[in-house]
């Protein structure tokens, strides 16, 4: 299965004094191991120009591995499934769009069911350029 979700605007988590984020998910097929895939994703982040600043702060790009088949995997650098994905509307909404029946390997519930458990996913809305705050809109329009 290879699919890409719509893009969603979302309010920031953690450090709320910043502009909205754009989020989406992609389902890919790979022959890479989880750690090799992580290394490749971090290389893409570097190539795009990501700068590591403050935790939960603004960033150019952030690529994460959410689920890797039905694997449960944990090292110092990587935890699969992503440890907080079940709590984040900005992850579950786009993931439910492309794989609503995908089963979380730890909770043994579908993504759609996990999304239904969220108390508030109202800060997630499908991307429309007019939804963006002016500071983001002007940067995209330039």
The first five atom37 places (N, CA, C, CB, O) and aatype in JSON, in Angstrom:
{
  "aatype": [20, 20, 20, 20, 20, 20, 20, 20, 20, 20, 20, 20, 20, 20, 20, 20, 20, 20, 20, 20, 20, 20, 20, 20, 20, 20, 20, 20, 20, 20, 20, 20, 20, 20, 20, 20, 20, 20, 20, 20, 20, 20, 20, 20, 20, 20, 20, 20, 20, 20, 20, 20, 20, 20, 20, 20, 20, 20, 20, 20, 20, 20, 20, 20, 20, 20, 20, 20, 20, 20, 20, 20, 20, 20, 20, 20, 20, 20, 20, 20, 20, 20, 20, 20, 20, 20, 20, 20, 20, 20, 20, 20, 20, 20, 20, 20, 20, 20, 20, 20, 20, 20, 20, 20, 20, 20, 20, 20, 20, 20, 20, 20, 20, 20, 20, 20, 20, 20, 20, 20, 20, 20, 20, 20, 20, 20, 20, 20, 20, 20, 20, 20, 20, 20, 20, 20, 20, 20, 20, 20, 20, 20],
  "atom_mask": [
    [1, 1, 1, 1, 1],
    [1, 1, 1, 1, 1],
    [1, 1, 1, 1, 1],
    [1, 1, 1, 1, 1],
    [1, 1, 1, 1, 1],
    [1, 1, 1, 1, 1],
    [1, 1, 1, 1, 1],
    [1, 1, 1, 1, 1],
    [1, 1, 1, 1, 1],
    [1, 1, 1, 1, 1],
    [1, 1, 1, 1, 1],
    [1, 1, 1, 1, 1],
    [1, 1, 1, 1, 1],
    [1, 1, 1, 1, 1],
    [1, 1, 1, 1, 1],
    [1, 1, 1, 1, 1],
    [1, 1, 1, 1, 1],
    [1, 1, 1, 1, 1],
    [1, 1, 1, 1, 1],
    [1, 1, 1, 1, 1],
    [1, 1, 1, 1, 1],
    [1, 1, 1, 1, 1],
    [1, 1, 1, 1, 1],
    [1, 1, 1, 1, 1],
    [1, 1, 1, 1, 1],
    [1, 1, 1, 1, 1],
    [1, 1, 1, 1, 1],
    [1, 1, 1, 1, 1],
    [1, 1, 1, 1, 1],
    [1, 1, 1, 1, 1],
    [1, 1, 1, 1, 1],
    [1, 1, 1, 1, 1],
    [1, 1, 1, 1, 1],
    [1, 1, 1, 1, 1],
    [1, 1, 1, 1, 1],
    [1, 1, 1, 1, 1],
    [1, 1, 1, 1, 1],
    [1, 1, 1, 1, 1],
    [1, 1, 1, 1, 1],
    [1, 1, 1, 1, 1],
    [1, 1, 1, 1, 1],
    [1, 1, 1, 1, 1],
    [1, 1, 1, 1, 1],
    [1, 1, 1, 1, 1],
    [1, 1, 1, 1, 1],
    [1, 1, 1, 1, 1],
    [1, 1, 1, 1, 1],
    [1, 1, 1, 1, 1],
    [1, 1, 1, 1, 1],
    [1, 1, 1, 1, 1],
    [1, 1, 1, 1, 1],
    [1, 1, 1, 1, 1],
    [1, 1, 1, 1, 1],
    [1, 1, 1, 1, 1],
    [1, 1, 1, 1, 1],
    [1, 1, 1, 1, 1],
    [1, 1, 1, 1, 1],
    [1, 1, 1, 1, 1],
    [1, 1, 1, 1, 1],
    [1, 1, 1, 1, 1],
    [1, 1, 1, 1, 1],
    [1, 1, 1, 1, 1],
    [1, 1, 1, 1, 1],
    [1, 1, 1, 1, 1],
    [1, 1, 1, 1, 1],
    [1, 1, 1, 1, 1],
    [1, 1, 1, 1, 1],
    [1, 1, 1, 1, 1],
    [1, 1, 1, 1, 1],
    [1, 1, 1, 1, 1],
    [1, 1, 1, 1, 1],
    [1, 1, 1, 1, 1],
    [1, 1, 1, 1, 1],
    [1, 1, 1, 1, 1],
    [1, 1, 1, 1, 1],
    [1, 1, 1, 1, 1],
    [1, 1, 1, 1, 1],
    [1, 1, 1, 1, 1],
    [1, 1, 1, 1, 1],
    [1, 1, 1, 1, 1],
    [1, 1, 1, 1, 1],
    [1, 1, 1, 1, 1],
    [1, 1, 1, 1, 1],
    [1, 1, 1, 1, 1],
    [1, 1, 1, 1, 1],
    [1, 1, 1, 1, 1],
    [1, 1, 1, 1, 1],
    [1, 1, 1, 1, 1],
    [1, 1, 1, 1, 1],
    [1, 1, 1, 1, 1],
    [1, 1, 1, 1, 1],
    [1, 1, 1, 1, 1],
    [1, 1, 1, 1, 1],
    [1, 1, 1, 1, 1],
    [1, 1, 1, 1, 1],
    [1, 1, 1, 1, 1],
    [1, 1, 1, 1, 1],
    [1, 1, 1, 1, 1],
    [1, 1, 1, 1, 1],
    [1, 1, 1, 1, 1],
    [1, 1, 1, 1, 1],
    [1, 1, 1, 1, 1],
    [1, 1, 1, 1, 1],
    [1, 1, 1, 1, 1],
    [1, 1, 1, 1, 1],
    [1, 1, 1, 1, 1],
    [1, 1, 1, 1, 1],
    [1, 1, 1, 1, 1],
    [1, 1, 1, 1, 1],
    [1, 1, 1, 1, 1],
    [1, 1, 1, 1, 1],
    [1, 1, 1, 1, 1],
    [1, 1, 1, 1, 1],
    [1, 1, 1, 1, 1],
    [1, 1, 1, 1, 1],
    [1, 1, 1, 1, 1],
    [1, 1, 1, 1, 1],
    [1, 1, 1, 1, 1],
    [1, 1, 1, 1, 1],
    [1, 1, 1, 1, 1],
    [1, 1, 1, 1, 1],
    [1, 1, 1, 1, 1],
    [1, 1, 1, 1, 1],
    [1, 1, 1, 1, 1],
    [1, 1, 1, 1, 1],
    [1, 1, 1, 1, 1],
    [1, 1, 1, 1, 1],
    [1, 1, 1, 1, 1],
    [1, 1, 1, 1, 1],
    [1, 1, 1, 1, 1],
    [1, 1, 1, 1, 1],
    [1, 1, 1, 1, 1],
    [1, 1, 1, 1, 1],
    [1, 1, 1, 1, 1],
    [1, 1, 1, 1, 1],
    [1, 1, 1, 1, 1],
    [1, 1, 1, 1, 1],
    [1, 1, 1, 1, 1],
    [1, 1, 1, 1, 1],
    [1, 1, 1, 1, 1],
    [1, 1, 1, 1, 1],
    [1, 1, 1, 1, 1]
  ],
  "atom_positions": [
    [[0.84, -1.18, 0.0], [0.0, 0.0, 0.0], [0.88, 1.24, 0.0], [-0.96, 0.0, 1.22], [1.74, 1.4, 0.87]],
    [[0.67, 2.1, -0.96], [1.35, 3.38, -1.0], [0.28, 4.45, -1.18], [2.42, 3.44, -2.14], [-0.41, 4.48, -2.19]],
    [[0.17, 5.33, -0.19], [-0.85, 6.38, -0.23], [-0.3, 7.62, 0.45], [-2.17, 5.92, 0.46], [0.6, 7.55, 1.29]],
    [[-0.86, 8.77, 0.07], [-0.5, 10.04, 0.7], [-1.79, 10.73, 1.1], [0.36, 10.94, -0.26], [-2.73, 10.82, 0.31]],
    [[-1.82, 11.22, 2.33], [-3.02, 11.91, 2.82], [-3.08, 13.33, 2.27], [-3.03, 11.94, 4.36], [-2.14, 13.83, 1.65]],
    [[-4.2, 13.95, 2.52], [-4.32, 15.39, 2.31], [-3.39, 16.08, 3.31], [-5.81, 15.89, 2.48], [-2.88, 15.44, 4.23]],
    [[-3.17, 17.36, 3.12], [-2.38, 18.15, 4.05], [-3.37, 18.86, 4.98], [-1.45, 19.18, 3.3], [-4.42, 19.34, 4.55]],
    [[-3.0, 18.92, 6.25], [-3.86, 19.52, 7.28], [-3.12, 20.63, 8.0], [-4.34, 18.46, 8.28], [-1.92, 20.53, 8.25]],
    [[-3.85, 21.69, 8.33], [-3.3, 22.73, 9.21], [-3.63, 22.32, 10.63], [-3.87, 24.16, 8.86], [-4.73, 21.86, 10.92]],
    [[-2.67, 22.51, 11.52], [-2.88, 22.12, 12.91], [-2.24, 23.14, 13.83], [-2.3, 20.72, 13.17], [-1.23, 23.76, 13.51]],
    [[-2.85, 23.29, 14.97], [-2.27, 24.15, 15.99], [-1.05, 23.46, 16.58], [-3.31, 24.49, 17.09], [-1.0, 22.23, 16.65]],
    [[-0.06, 24.25, 17.01], [1.14, 23.64, 17.59], [0.85, 22.94, 18.92], [2.2, 24.7, 17.79], [-0.09, 23.3, 19.63]],
    [[1.68, 21.95, 19.23], [1.6, 21.22, 20.49], [2.85, 21.55, 21.29], [1.46, 19.67, 20.26], [3.93, 21.66, 20.72]],
    [[2.71, 21.71, 22.59], [3.86, 21.99, 23.44], [4.13, 23.47, 23.53], [5.1, 21.27, 22.92], [3.74, 24.1, 24.51]],
    [[4.78, 24.03, 22.54], [5.08, 25.45, 22.48], [4.01, 26.1, 21.61], [6.53, 25.72, 21.92], [4.13, 26.13, 20.39]],
    [[2.98, 26.63, 22.24], [1.81, 27.11, 21.5], [1.98, 28.51, 20.94], [0.61, 27.08, 22.38], [1.14, 28.96, 20.16]],
    [[3.04, 29.21, 21.3], [3.27, 30.58, 20.83], [4.02, 30.56, 19.51], [4.04, 31.4, 21.88], [5.12, 31.11, 19.4]],
    [[3.44, 29.93, 18.51], [4.04, 29.86, 17.18], [2.94, 29.64, 16.16], [5.1, 28.72, 17.1], [1.79, 29.39, 16.51]],
    [[3.3, 29.74, 14.91], [2.34, 29.59, 13.82], [1.85, 28.15, 13.72], [2.95, 30.04, 12.49], [2.44, 27.24, 14.29]],
    [[0.77, 27.98, 12.97], [0.24, 26.64, 12.72], [1.24, 25.8, 11.93], [-1.1, 26.73, 11.96], [2.15, 26.33, 11.29]],
    [[1.05, 24.48, 11.99], [1.87, 23.54, 11.26], [1.07, 22.95, 10.11], [2.4, 22.43, 12.19], [-0.16, 22.96, 10.13]],
    [[1.77, 22.44, 9.12], [1.16, 21.65, 8.06], [1.56, 20.2, 8.31], [1.61, 22.14, 6.63], [2.75, 19.91, 8.49]],
    [[0.59, 19.29, 8.32], [0.85, 17.89, 8.6], [0.17, 17.0, 7.59], [0.4, 17.53, 10.01], [-0.87, 17.34, 7.02]],
    [[0.77, 15.86, 7.37], [0.21, 14.83, 6.51], [0.94, 13.53, 6.8], [0.32, 15.22, 5.02], [1.94, 13.52, 7.52]],
    [[0.45, 12.45, 6.24], [1.11, 11.15, 6.39], [1.19, 10.47, 5.04], [0.36, 10.26, 7.42], [0.42, 10.75, 4.12]],
    [[2.14, 9.56, 4.94], [2.31, 8.76, 3.73], [2.53, 7.32, 4.15], [3.49, 9.28, 2.85], [3.26, 7.04, 5.1]],
    [[1.91, 6.42, 3.43], [2.17, 4.99, 3.59], [3.1, 4.6, 2.46], [0.82, 4.13, 3.57], [2.81, 4.85, 1.29]],
    [[4.22, 3.99, 2.8], [5.2, 3.61, 1.79], [5.56, 2.14, 1.93], [6.46, 4.49, 1.91], [5.31, 1.51, 2.95]],
    [[6.17, 1.62, 0.87], [6.77, 0.3, 0.92], [8.27, 0.5, 0.88], [6.27, -0.63, -0.25], [8.77, 1.32, 0.11]],
    [[9.0, -0.26, 1.7], [10.45, -0.13, 1.73], [11.09, -1.46, 2.05], [10.88, 0.93, 2.73], [10.49, -2.32, 2.7]],
    [[12.3, -1.61, 1.6], [13.11, -2.77, 1.99], [14.08, -2.38, 3.1], [13.87, -3.34, 0.78], [14.83, -3.22, 3.59]],
    [[14.07, -1.11, 3.48], [14.97, -0.63, 4.53], [14.52, -1.14, 5.89], [15.02, 0.91, 4.54], [13.33, -1.29, 6.15]],
    [[15.48, -1.41, 6.74], [15.17, -1.74, 8.13], [14.67, -0.46, 8.82], [16.43, -2.32, 8.87], [14.87, 0.63, 8.29]],
    [[14.02, -0.58, 9.97], [13.54, 0.62, 10.66], [14.66, 1.64, 10.92], [12.9, 0.23, 11.97], [14.45, 2.83, 10.71]],
    [[15.83, 1.2, 11.38], [16.91, 2.15, 11.66], [17.48, 2.75, 10.38], [18.03, 1.45, 12.45], [17.85, 3.93, 10.37]],
    [[17.55, 1.98, 9.31], [18.01, 2.53, 8.03], [17.0, 3.54, 7.49], [18.22, 1.39, 7.0], [17.38, 4.57, 6.94]],
    [[15.72, 3.24, 7.65], [14.68, 4.18, 7.23], [14.78, 5.47, 8.03], [13.29, 3.56, 7.39], [14.7, 6.56, 7.46]],
    [[14.96, 5.37, 9.34], [15.13, 6.56, 10.18], [16.32, 7.38, 9.69], [15.32, 6.17, 11.67], [16.23, 8.6, 9.57]],
    [[17.44, 6.72, 9.41], [18.64, 7.41, 8.93], [18.34, 8.14, 7.61], [19.81, 6.4, 8.74], [18.77, 9.28, 7.42]],
    [[17.61, 7.49, 6.72], [17.24, 8.11, 5.44], [16.35, 9.32, 5.67], [16.54, 7.09, 4.54], [16.55, 10.36, 5.03]],
    [[15.37, 9.2, 6.56], [14.46, 10.32, 6.84], [15.22, 11.51, 7.43], [13.35, 9.88, 7.8], [14.95, 12.65, 7.07]],
    [[16.15, 11.25, 8.33], [16.94, 12.34, 8.93], [17.82, 13.0, 7.87], [17.81, 11.81, 10.09], [18.06, 14.21, 7.93]],
    [[18.3, 12.21, 6.9], [19.06, 12.79, 5.79], [18.21, 13.71, 4.94], [19.64, 11.68, 4.92], [18.67, 14.76, 4.48]],
    [[16.96, 13.33, 4.72], [16.03, 14.19, 3.97], [15.8, 15.48, 4.74], [14.67, 13.46, 3.71], [15.82, 16.56, 4.15]],
    [[15.57, 15.38, 6.05], [15.39, 16.59, 6.87], [16.59, 17.53, 6.73], [15.18, 16.21, 8.35], [16.41, 18.74, 6.56]],
    [[17.78, 16.99, 6.79], [19.0, 17.79, 6.67], [19.08, 18.44, 5.28], [20.24, 16.93, 6.92], [19.41, 19.61, 5.17]],
    [[18.76, 17.67, 4.25], [18.81, 18.19, 2.88], [17.81, 19.33, 2.67], [18.54, 17.06, 1.89], [18.08, 20.26, 1.92]],
    [[16.67, 19.25, 3.34], [15.65, 20.3, 3.23], [16.09, 21.55, 3.99], [14.29, 19.79, 3.77], [15.63, 22.65, 3.7]],
    [[16.98, 21.38, 4.97], [17.47, 22.53, 5.72], [16.97, 22.6, 7.15], [17.1, 23.77, 5.02], [16.98, 23.68, 7.74]],
    [[16.54, 21.5, 7.7], [16.04, 21.52, 9.07], [17.15, 21.92, 10.03], [15.47, 20.15, 9.46], [18.27, 21.43, 9.97]],
    [[16.79, 22.82, 10.92], [17.67, 23.27, 12.0], [17.05, 22.82, 13.31], [17.88, 24.84, 11.97], [15.87, 23.04, 13.55]],
    [[17.85, 22.19, 14.15], [17.34, 21.76, 15.46], [17.46, 22.94, 16.42], [18.12, 20.51, 16.0], [18.56, 23.42, 16.71]],
    [[16.32, 23.38, 16.9], [16.26, 24.53, 17.8], [15.71, 24.05, 19.13], [15.38, 25.68, 17.21], [16.32, 23.2, 19.79]],
    [[14.57, 24.59, 19.52], [13.97, 24.19, 20.79], [12.98, 23.06, 20.57], [13.28, 25.39, 21.47], [12.4, 22.92, 19.49]],
    [[12.79, 22.24, 21.61], [11.82, 21.15, 21.53], [10.43, 21.72, 21.25], [11.81, 20.32, 22.82], [10.02, 22.71, 21.86]],
    [[9.71, 21.09, 20.35], [8.36, 21.48, 19.95], [8.31, 22.87, 19.33], [7.44, 21.43, 21.14], [7.24, 23.48, 19.27]],
    [[9.43, 23.36, 18.87], [9.47, 24.68, 18.25], [9.25, 24.6, 16.75], [10.78, 25.36, 18.54], [9.03, 23.52, 16.2]],
    [[9.32, 25.75, 16.09], [9.16, 25.78, 14.63], [10.25, 24.94, 13.96], [9.21, 27.24, 14.11], [11.37, 24.85, 14.46]],
    [[9.89, 24.34, 12.84], [10.87, 23.55, 12.09], [10.48, 23.52, 10.62], [10.98, 22.12, 12.65], [9.31, 23.65, 10.26]],
    [[11.48, 23.35, 9.81], [11.27, 23.32, 8.37], [10.56, 22.04, 7.94], [12.61, 23.44, 7.65], [9.72, 22.06, 7.04]],
    [[10.89, 20.94, 8.59], [10.33, 19.63, 8.25], [10.57, 18.7, 9.43], [10.98, 19.05, 6.93], [11.54, 18.85, 10.17]],
    [[9.67, 17.75, 9.6], [9.81, 16.75, 10.67], [9.22, 15.44, 10.13], [9.09, 17.21, 12.01], [8.01, 15.33, 9.95]],
    [[10.08, 14.47, 9.89], [9.65, 13.19, 9.35], [9.78, 12.12, 10.43], [10.47, 12.8, 8.09], [10.85, 11.97, 11.02]],
    [[8.71, 11.4, 10.69], [8.69, 10.36, 11.72], [8.18, 9.05, 11.14], [7.83, 10.8, 12.91], [7.43, 9.03, 10.17]],
    [[8.6, 7.97, 11.75], [8.05, 6.65, 11.45], [6.94, 6.42, 12.48], [9.16, 5.5, 11.5], [7.21, 6.39, 13.68]],
    [[5.72, 6.27, 12.03], [4.6, 6.08, 12.93], [4.4, 4.6, 13.25], [3.32, 6.66, 12.33], [4.38, 4.19, 14.41]],
    [[4.27, 3.82, 12.21], [4.05, 2.37, 12.32], [4.88, 1.71, 11.23], [2.51, 1.99, 12.19], [5.01, 2.24, 10.13]],
    [[5.44, 0.57, 11.54], [6.22, -0.2, 10.57], [5.67, -1.62, 10.63], [7.78, -0.16, 10.87], [6.05, -2.42, 11.48]],
    [[4.75, -1.91, 9.69], [4.01, -3.17, 9.7], [3.39, -3.36, 11.09], [4.96, -4.38, 9.32], [2.77, -2.44, 11.61]],
    [[3.55, -4.55, 11.7], [3.01, -4.76, 13.06], [4.13, -4.82, 14.09], [2.17, -6.06, 13.11], [3.97, -5.41, 15.17]],
    [[5.25, -4.21, 13.75], [6.44, -4.24, 14.58], [6.31, -3.37, 15.83], [7.64, -3.8, 13.78], [5.8, -2.25, 15.77]],
    [[6.77, -3.9, 16.95], [6.98, -3.12, 18.17], [8.49, -3.1, 18.38], [6.19, -3.73, 19.43], [9.11, -4.16, 18.53]],
    [[9.08, -1.93, 18.39], [10.53, -1.77, 18.32], [10.94, -0.61, 19.19], [11.01, -1.57, 16.86], [10.29, 0.44, 19.16]],
    [[12.0, -0.76, 19.97], [12.43, 0.35, 20.82], [13.95, 0.34, 20.97], [11.76, 0.28, 22.18], [14.54, -0.65, 21.41]],
    [[14.56, 1.47, 20.61], [15.96, 1.73, 20.88], [16.04, 3.14, 21.45], [16.85, 1.56, 19.59], [15.02, 3.81, 21.62]],
    [[17.25, 3.6, 21.73], [17.42, 4.96, 22.22], [16.96, 5.99, 21.19], [18.88, 5.2, 22.59], [16.47, 7.06, 21.55]],
    [[17.14, 5.67, 19.9], [16.85, 6.62, 18.83], [15.47, 6.46, 18.19], [17.87, 6.5, 17.78], [14.99, 7.38, 17.53]],
    [[14.85, 5.31, 18.38], [13.62, 5.04, 17.64], [12.67, 4.16, 18.44], [13.94, 4.38, 16.3], [13.07, 3.14, 19.0]],
    [[11.41, 4.58, 18.48], [10.35, 3.78, 19.09], [9.24, 3.62, 18.05], [9.8, 4.45, 20.41], [8.73, 4.6, 17.52]],
    [[8.9, 2.36, 17.77], [7.82, 2.05, 16.83], [6.86, 1.1, 17.54], [8.37, 1.4, 15.5], [7.3, 0.1, 18.11]],
    [[5.55, 1.39, 17.54], [4.92, 2.56, 16.93], [5.29, 3.83, 17.68], [3.39, 2.38, 16.91], [5.71, 3.8, 18.84]],
    [[5.13, 4.96, 16.99], [5.46, 6.25, 17.59], [4.74, 6.37, 18.93], [5.06, 7.43, 16.64], [3.53, 6.14, 19.01]],
    [[5.47, 6.72, 19.97], [4.93, 6.61, 21.32], [3.74, 7.53, 21.64], [6.0, 6.9, 22.29], [3.0, 7.24, 22.57]],
    [[3.55, 8.61, 20.91], [2.44, 9.51, 21.24], [1.43, 9.67, 20.11], [2.98, 10.87, 21.62], [0.54, 10.52, 20.18]],
    [[1.56, 8.87, 19.07], [0.68, 9.05, 17.92], [-0.8, 8.89, 18.27], [1.04, 8.07, 16.84], [-1.65, 9.57, 17.68]],
    [[-1.12, 8.03, 19.21], [-2.52, 7.78, 19.58], [-3.15, 8.96, 20.32], [-2.62, 6.53, 20.44], [-4.36, 8.98, 20.53]],
    [[-2.33, 9.94, 20.72], [-2.81, 11.11, 21.44], [-2.9, 12.35, 20.57], [-1.92, 11.38, 22.61], [-3.31, 13.41, 21.04]],
    [[-2.52, 12.23, 19.31], [-2.35, 13.41, 18.47], [-3.29, 13.4, 17.27], [-0.92, 13.51, 18.0], [-3.16, 12.57, 16.36]],
    [[-4.23, 14.33, 17.28], [-5.14, 14.46, 16.16], [-4.41, 14.76, 14.87], [-6.14, 15.54, 16.44], [-4.82, 14.29, 13.8]],
    [[-3.32, 15.53, 14.94], [-2.59, 15.88, 13.73], [-1.91, 14.68, 13.08], [-1.56, 16.94, 14.03], [-1.48, 14.75, 11.93]],
    [[-1.82, 13.57, 13.81], [-1.33, 12.31, 13.25], [-2.51, 11.43, 12.84], [-0.43, 11.57, 14.27], [-2.55, 10.91, 11.73]],
    [[-3.47, 11.28, 13.75], [-4.57, 10.34, 13.52], [-5.53, 10.77, 12.41], [-5.34, 10.15, 14.79], [-6.03, 9.92, 11.67]],
    [[-5.79, 12.06, 12.28], [-6.72, 12.51, 11.24], [-6.2, 12.16, 9.84], [-6.96, 14.03, 11.35], [-6.92, 11.51, 9.08]],
    [[-4.98, 12.56, 9.49], [-4.52, 12.17, 8.14], [-4.28, 10.67, 8.0], [-3.24, 12.9, 7.81], [-4.48, 10.12, 6.91]],
    [[-3.87, 9.99, 9.07], [-3.67, 8.55, 8.99], [-5.0, 7.83, 8.79], [-2.96, 8.04, 10.25], [-5.08, 6.86, 8.03]],
    [[-6.04, 8.29, 9.46], [-7.37, 7.69, 9.29], [-7.9, 7.92, 7.88], [-8.35, 8.26, 10.32], [-8.7, 7.13, 7.37]],
    [[-7.47, 9.0, 7.26], [-7.9, 9.27, 5.88], [-7.39, 8.17, 4.93], [-7.39, 10.65, 5.41], [-8.13, 7.73, 4.04]],
    [[-6.15, 7.73, 5.11], [-5.58, 6.76, 4.16], [-5.6, 5.32, 4.66], [-4.18, 7.15, 3.84], [-5.5, 4.39, 3.87]],
    [[-5.72, 5.13, 5.98], [-5.69, 3.76, 6.52], [-6.55, 3.65, 7.78], [-4.23, 3.34, 6.83], [-6.03, 3.35, 8.85]],
    [[-7.86, 3.88, 7.66], [-8.71, 3.87, 8.86], [-8.75, 2.53, 9.58], [-10.11, 4.26, 8.48], [-8.95, 2.49, 10.79]],
    [[-8.56, 1.44, 8.86], [-8.64, 0.11, 9.47], [-7.29, -0.45, 9.9], [-9.29, -0.84, 8.52], [-7.21, -1.57, 10.4]],
    [[-6.22, 0.32, 9.7], [-4.9, -0.1, 10.18], [-4.96, -0.27, 11.69], [-3.81, 0.94, 9.77], [-5.49, 0.58, 12.4]],
    [[-4.41, -1.38, 12.18], [-4.48, -1.68, 13.61], [-3.17, -1.27, 14.29], [-4.75, -3.19, 13.84], [-2.09, -1.65, 13.85]],
    [[-3.3, -0.49, 15.34], [-2.14, -0.09, 16.14], [-1.6, -1.33, 16.83], [-2.52, 1.02, 17.2], [-2.34, -2.03, 17.52]],
    [[-0.3, -1.65, 16.65], [0.24, -2.91, 17.16], [0.27, -3.05, 18.68], [1.61, -3.09, 16.64], [0.35, -4.17, 19.19]],
    [[0.21, -1.96, 19.41], [0.21, -2.03, 20.88], [-1.21, -2.07, 21.41], [0.96, -0.84, 21.49], [-1.55, -2.93, 22.22]],
    [[-2.04, -1.14, 20.97], [-3.4, -1.02, 21.51], [-4.39, -1.97, 20.86], [-3.89, 0.39, 21.35], [-5.49, -2.18, 21.38]],
    [[-4.01, -2.54, 19.73], [-4.88, -3.47, 19.0], [-6.24, -2.85, 18.68], [-5.07, -4.76, 19.8], [-7.27, -3.52, 18.76]],
    [[-6.22, -1.57, 18.31], [-7.42, -0.87, 17.87], [-7.1, -0.21, 16.54], [-7.9, 0.18, 18.93], [-5.95, 0.13, 16.26]],
    [[-8.13, -0.02, 15.73], [-7.93, 0.63, 14.44], [-7.62, 2.11, 14.64], [-9.17, 0.45, 13.54], [-7.93, 2.69, 15.68]],
    [[-7.01, 2.69, 13.63], [-6.71, 4.12, 13.67], [-8.01, 4.92, 13.81], [-5.95, 4.56, 12.39], [-8.06, 5.9, 14.56]],
    [[-9.06, 4.5, 13.12], [-10.35, 5.19, 13.22], [-10.89, 5.13, 14.65], [-11.38, 4.57, 12.24], [-11.43, 6.11, 15.15]],
    [[-10.74, 4.0, 15.32], [-11.18, 3.86, 16.71], [-10.36, 4.75, 17.63], [-11.08, 2.4, 17.17], [-10.91, 5.42, 18.5]],
    [[-9.04, 4.76, 17.44], [-8.18, 5.63, 18.25], [-8.55, 7.1, 18.06], [-6.69, 5.41, 17.9], [-8.55, 7.87, 19.02]],
    [[-8.85, 7.48, 16.83], [-9.27, 8.85, 16.56], [-10.56, 9.17, 17.31], [-9.45, 9.08, 15.05], [-10.72, 10.28, 17.82]],
    [[-11.46, 8.22, 17.38], [-12.71, 8.42, 18.11], [-12.51, 8.6, 19.6], [-13.62, 7.25, 17.87], [-13.36, 9.19, 20.27]],
    [[-11.4, 8.11, 20.14], [-11.1, 8.27, 21.56], [-10.57, 9.66, 21.91], [-10.08, 7.23, 21.99], [-10.6, 10.06, 23.08]],
    [[-10.08, 10.4, 20.92], [-9.51, 11.72, 21.2], [-10.58, 12.66, 21.74], [-8.87, 12.31, 19.95], [-11.7, 12.69, 21.25]],
    [[-10.21, 13.41, 22.74], [-11.15, 14.38, 23.31], [-11.3, 15.6, 22.42], [-10.7, 14.8, 24.7], [-12.37, 16.2, 22.34]],
    [[-10.19, 15.99, 21.73], [-10.26, 17.2, 20.93], [-9.34, 17.07, 19.73], [-9.89, 18.44, 21.77], [-8.11, 17.06, 19.87]],
    [[-9.91, 16.98, 18.56], [-9.13, 17.02, 17.33], [-9.6, 18.18, 16.46], [-9.23, 15.68, 16.55], [-9.38, 18.19, 15.24]],
    [[-10.25, 19.17, 17.08], [-10.83, 20.28, 16.34], [-9.79, 21.23, 15.77], [-11.76, 21.04, 17.23], [-10.12, 22.03, 14.89]],
    [[-8.55, 21.17, 16.25], [-7.53, 22.06, 15.72], [-6.94, 21.54, 14.42], [-6.43, 22.25, 16.75], [-6.03, 22.15, 13.86]],
    [[-7.45, 20.41, 13.93], [-6.97, 19.81, 12.68], [-8.0, 20.08, 11.59], [-6.71, 18.28, 12.84], [-9.15, 19.67, 11.71]],
    [[-7.58, 20.78, 10.52], [-8.5, 21.03, 9.42], [-7.76, 20.89, 8.1], [-9.15, 22.43, 9.53], [-6.56, 21.17, 8.01]],
    [[-8.48, 20.44, 7.09], [-7.85, 20.24, 5.79], [-7.28, 21.55, 5.29], [-8.85, 19.66, 4.78], [-7.9, 22.6, 5.4]],
    [[-6.09, 21.47, 4.74], [-5.36, 22.65, 4.29], [-6.08, 23.37, 3.17], [-3.97, 22.27, 3.84], [-6.42, 22.8, 2.14]],
    [[-6.29, 24.61, 3.4], [-6.76, 25.56, 2.39], [-5.93, 26.8, 2.64], [-8.35, 25.84, 2.49], [-5.78, 27.22, 3.78]],
    [[-5.38, 27.38, 1.62], [-4.47, 28.5, 1.81], [-5.11, 29.61, 2.64], [-4.02, 29.06, 0.46], [-4.41, 30.28, 3.4]],
    [[-6.4, 29.82, 2.51], [-7.05, 30.88, 3.28], [-7.19, 30.53, 4.77], [-8.43, 31.17, 2.69], [-7.52, 31.4, 5.57]],
    [[-6.94, 29.27, 5.17], [-6.98, 28.87, 6.58], [-5.75, 29.33, 7.35], [-7.12, 27.37, 6.7], [-5.77, 29.37, 8.58]],
    [[-4.7, 29.68, 6.64], [-3.43, 29.97, 7.3], [-3.44, 31.34, 7.95], [-2.29, 29.87, 6.3], [-4.08, 32.27, 7.47]],
    [[-2.72, 31.44, 9.05], [-2.52, 32.73, 9.69], [-1.71, 33.61, 8.74], [-1.82, 32.59, 11.08], [-0.93, 33.07, 7.95]],
    [[-1.86, 34.93, 8.79], [-1.17, 35.81, 7.84], [0.34, 35.62, 7.78], [-1.46, 37.23, 8.2], [0.92, 35.73, 6.7]],
    [[1.0, 35.33, 8.89], [2.45, 35.17, 8.87], [2.87, 33.98, 8.01], [2.99, 34.99, 10.29], [3.9, 34.04, 7.34]],
    [[2.1, 32.92, 8.01], [2.41, 31.76, 7.17], [1.99, 32.04, 5.75], [1.7, 30.48, 7.7], [2.73, 31.74, 4.81]],
    [[0.81, 32.61, 5.57], [0.28, 32.87, 4.24], [1.26, 33.7, 3.43], [-1.07, 33.57, 4.33], [1.5, 33.4, 2.26]],
    [[1.83, 34.75, 4.03], [2.73, 35.62, 3.29], [4.01, 34.89, 2.88], [3.08, 36.85, 4.11], [4.56, 35.16, 1.81]],
    [[4.49, 33.97, 3.7], [5.69, 33.21, 3.36], [5.43, 32.25, 2.21], [6.21, 32.45, 4.59], [6.29, 32.06, 1.35]],
    [[4.24, 31.63, 2.19], [3.91, 30.69, 1.11], [3.67, 31.45, -0.19], [2.65, 29.86, 1.49], [4.02, 30.96, -1.26]],
    [[3.1, 32.62, -0.12], [2.75, 33.39, -1.32], [3.96, 34.01, -1.98], [1.76, 34.47, -0.98], [3.91, 34.33, -3.17]],
    [[5.04, 34.21, -1.25], [6.23, 34.87, -1.81], [6.9, 34.04, -2.87], [7.22, 35.18, -0.73], [7.91, 34.46, -3.44]]
  ]
}
